Amino acid sequence: MSKLTKRNLFKVNDTKPETAMDKTTRVVRQMIDEETELRDAKNSRLRNARLEREANTPPVPKNSAASKSRRSKAASTR
């Protein structure tokens, strides 16, 4: 059996240096994540504003003006 030292007792994970492509990928993913967070925040803010506006507006009564105008046109053509 060989003598135990720090080098052979513990496994050393050799990390590769970050390549240019890895750096670009990391930066682009970070940018995309930030944009997604901003977009989601904007969408939720706009959704909440729309729901609040819809809740505060009174319902519009159905107007039967369209059916009356059809009748009057039909009556006037005879």
Backbone hydrogen bonds in HBPLUS format (Angstrom, degrees):
<---DONOR---> <-ACCEPTOR-->    atom                        ^
c    i                          cat <-CA-CA->   ^        H-A-AA   ^      H-
h    n   atom  resd res      DA  || num        DHA   H-A  angle D-A-AA Bond
n    s   type  num  typ     dist DA aas  dist angle  dist       angle   num
A0009-LEU N   A0005-THR O   2.89 MM   4  5.72 139.2  2.06 150.4 160.4     1
A0010-PHE N   A0006-LYS O   3.47 MM   4  6.07 169.3  2.48 134.1 137.1     2
A0023-LYS N   A0019-THR O   2.96 MM   4  6.23 157.8  2.01 150.8 156.8     3
A0024-THR N   A0020-ALA O   2.93 MM   4  6.15 160.5  1.97 148.3 153.5     4
A0025-THR N   A0021-MET O   2.90 MM   4  6.05 162.2  1.93 148.4 153.5     5
A0026-ARG N   A0022-ASP O   2.92 MM   4  6.09 159.8  1.96 147.5 153.0     6
A0027-VAL N   A0023-LYS O   2.97 MM   4  6.18 162.1  2.00 151.2 155.7     7
A0028-VAL N   A0024-THR O   2.88 MM   4  6.02 164.5  1.91 153.5 158.2     8
A0029-ARG N   A0025-THR O   2.94 MM   4  6.05 162.4  1.97 149.2 154.2     9
A0030-GLN N   A0026-ARG O   3.03 MM   4  6.17 151.3  2.11 141.2 149.3    10
A0031-MET N   A0027-VAL O   2.93 MM   4  6.21 156.0  1.99 148.1 154.6    11
A0032-ILE N   A0028-VAL O   2.89 MM   4  6.13 160.9  1.93 152.6 157.6    12
A0033-ASP N   A0029-ARG O   2.90 MM   4  6.06 157.1  1.95 145.1 151.5    13
A0034-GLU N   A0030-GLN O   3.00 MM   4  6.24 156.3  2.06 147.1 153.3    14
A0035-GLU N   A0031-MET O   2.96 MM   4  6.21 160.7  1.99 150.4 155.6    15
A0036-THR N   A0032-ILE O   2.88 MM   4  6.07 154.1  1.95 147.5 154.9    16
A0037-GLU N   A0033-ASP O   2.98 MM   4  6.23 156.2  2.04 146.6 152.5    17
A0038-LEU N   A0034-GLU O   2.99 MM   4  6.27 160.7  2.03 150.7 155.7    18
A0039-ARG N   A0035-GLU O   2.86 MM   4  6.05 160.0  1.90 149.6 155.3    19
A0040-ASP N   A0036-THR O   2.89 MM   4  6.04 161.7  1.92 150.2 155.1    20
A0041-ALA N   A0037-GLU O   2.96 MM   4  6.13 155.9  2.02 145.7 152.4    21
A0042-LYS N   A0038-LEU O   2.94 MM   4  6.15 157.2  1.99 147.2 153.6    22
A0043-ASN N   A0039-ARG O   2.86 MM   4  6.06 162.5  1.89 151.2 156.3    23
A0044-SER N   A0040-ASP O   2.96 MM   4  6.12 161.2  1.99 147.3 152.1    24
A0045-ARG N   A0041-ALA O   2.98 MM   4  6.13 154.7  2.04 143.8 151.1    25
A0046-LEU N   A0042-LYS O   2.89 MM   4  6.11 164.5  1.91 154.9 158.8    26
A0047-ARG N   A0043-ASN O   2.84 MM   4  5.95 155.7  1.90 146.8 154.2    27
A0048-ASN N   A0044-SER O   2.94 MM   4  6.04 161.2  1.97 145.3 150.0    28
A0049-ALA N   A0045-ARG O   3.03 MM   4  6.24 154.1  2.10 144.0 151.3    29
A0050-ARG N   A0046-LEU O   2.91 MM   4  6.13 156.6  1.97 147.4 153.7    30
A0051-LEU N   A0047-ARG O   2.91 MM   4  6.14 165.2  1.93 153.3 157.2    31
A0052-GLU N   A0048-ASN O   2.94 MM   4  6.06 155.5  2.00 144.3 151.3    32
A0053-ARG N   A0049-ALA O   2.91 MM   4  6.09 157.2  1.96 145.7 152.1    33
A0054-GLU N   A0050-ARG O   2.86 MM   4  6.09 161.8  1.89 153.3 158.2    34
A0055-ALA N   A0051-LEU O   2.95 MM   4  6.07 146.9  2.06 140.5 149.5    35
A0056-ASN N   A0052-GLU O   3.04 MM   4  6.21 141.6  2.19 142.9 152.6    36
A0057-THR N   A0053-ARG O   3.10 MM   4  6.24 128.6  2.38 144.8 156.7    37
A0068-LYS N   A0064-SER O   3.15 MM   4  6.39 154.3  2.22 146.6 154.0    38
A0069-SER N   A0065-ALA O   2.93 MM   4  6.07 155.7  1.99 147.1 153.1    39
A0070-ARG N   A0066-ALA O   3.24 MM   4  6.45 147.6  2.35 139.3 147.1    40
A0071-ARG N   A0067-SER O   3.19 MM   4  6.43 156.6  2.25 142.0 147.9    41
A0072-SER N   A0068-LYS O   2.95 MM   4  6.20 161.5  1.99 152.7 157.6    42
A0073-LYS N   A0069-SER O   3.05 MM   4  6.14 153.4  2.12 140.7 147.4    43
A0074-ALA N   A0070-ARG O   2.97 MM   4  6.15 160.0  2.01 148.0 153.7    44
A0075-ALA N   A0071-ARG O   2.87 MM   4  6.06 153.2  1.94 148.0 155.6    45
A0076-SER N   A0072-SER O   2.96 MM   4  6.04 147.3  2.07 139.3 147.9    46
A0077-THR N   A0073-LYS O   3.13 MM   4  6.27 138.4  2.31 144.5 153.5    47
